[in-house]
Amino acid sequence: MYKRQVLLPDARLQRGDGAAPAHCAAHGGCLALARGLPALAANVEPAYTLLYRASPAAAQYLQPVRESDEDSDIRMEVVSAAVQGDTAEVWVALQDRTGSRVDETTDLFDSYSIRSPADQSAHCELAGYDEATGTALFRLRITRADGKSWQGEKVTFSLKGFLSRRAAYEQVEIPLDLARLPQNAETRPVTLTGHGSPSGNAPDAFDALVPGEGQKDFPVEGFSLTGAAWAADGLHIQLAVKNRQQNDNNAEVYLLGPESEKTFCDFLGYFRAGEGENRVDYMEYVFSGTPQTLADCRLAGDFYTAGLLTEGNWKVTFRLEGGE
C-alpha cells in the first residue's frame, strides 16, 4: 500500500512557525522589540503575528492565557494538558452550543495552527464525541524539536474552520475496461502539491495525463474521472475535485484482482489548475503493469467526502505544566 505524504502549503504542522534566534545579538534585538510593545498588543492579531515572526519566545511570553474561546455559538476549550519531557498531550473540546455543526465525523483538516516558543511537530486527531452535548474531543500531541521540556511554556492553538457530516464510500467499483483504455496517452509535466509512494520520496518531475472533460455519472458525487489511460510508466487514473478547499474530498483508488485482492498504486500525485472559483484539484494514481498483466483486474476505490464546512476564528492559549 502506498504511503500518502501530502506536501503542505506551509510548515505549521511539521514544525514551529519560527525558531528561537540562534545568536545572542539577534535575540537581544527581539527582546528590545518586545519591550517596546505593551502586553495588550499580544492580544491584537497583527501585532502578535509581527512579534511572533521576530521572536516566538517573546510573543508567547506576552500572550495572555485564555483556555476557551467562542465564535458563532461554537465553543473551543482546553480540557487538560500534560507534559512528559519534550512532548505535551493536550485535550481540546469543540462544542456546538446551538446546533449540530459538530458531530462524530468532525475533522479539523489543515485549518489549525500551533504557535509555541520553539520549533515543534504536532499531531491532532479526533478522540471522541458526546452526542448529548454536541461535543467533539481532540487529542493534540506536540513535540519540541530541540528535545527540551515544555514545562512552564505557553502554547497557542488556533482554528479557522472544520469539516463535519463526513461520509465514506468503500470499495466502490469504477466501471472501466482496462484493456480498452488508450495507450501511449499524452502527458504533460505538472507541479505537485502533494504525493504518496511506498518510499515517501517525491520524484524530480511528474508527467500527468492531460485532463479531459470528465466521465459522466461517476459513481460517487463530488468526484470526476478526467483521465484513464496507459502511459510509458503504466496505468494512469486521474480524478478531479472542485472546491476541495471547502470539502477536502479525497479518495484511495486501487485494483481488485480475480479474488478481490487489492493492489495499490505505485505513485499518487496531487496537483491543481486554476484559481478561485475555477480551481480544480487533481489526484493521479499510477500502477505499474501492462494491459496484458492487469487484464484480470477491476478498478475500485474508497471515497471520503464532507457535507459541511464551518468557518470561524477560535484561539486558545494555555500553559504547559505538570504531568512529569
Buried (B, 14 or more C-beta within 10 A) or exposed (E): EBEBBBEEEEEBBEBBBBBBBEEEEEBEBBBEBBEEBEEEBBBEEEBBEBBBEBBBBBBBBBBEEEBBBEBBEBBBBBEEBBBBBBBBBBBBBBBBEEEEBBBEBBBBBBBBBBBBBBBBBBEBEBEEBEEEEBBBBBBBBBBBBEEEBBBEBBBBBBBBBBBBBBEEBEEBEBEBEBEEBEEEBEBEEBEBBBBBBEEEEBEEEBBBBBBBEBBEEBBBEBBBBBBBBBBEBBBBBBBBBBBBBEBBBBBBBBBBEEEEEEBBBBBBBBBBEEEEEEBBBBBBBBBEBEEEEBEEBBBBBBBBBBEBBBEBEBBBBBBBBEBE
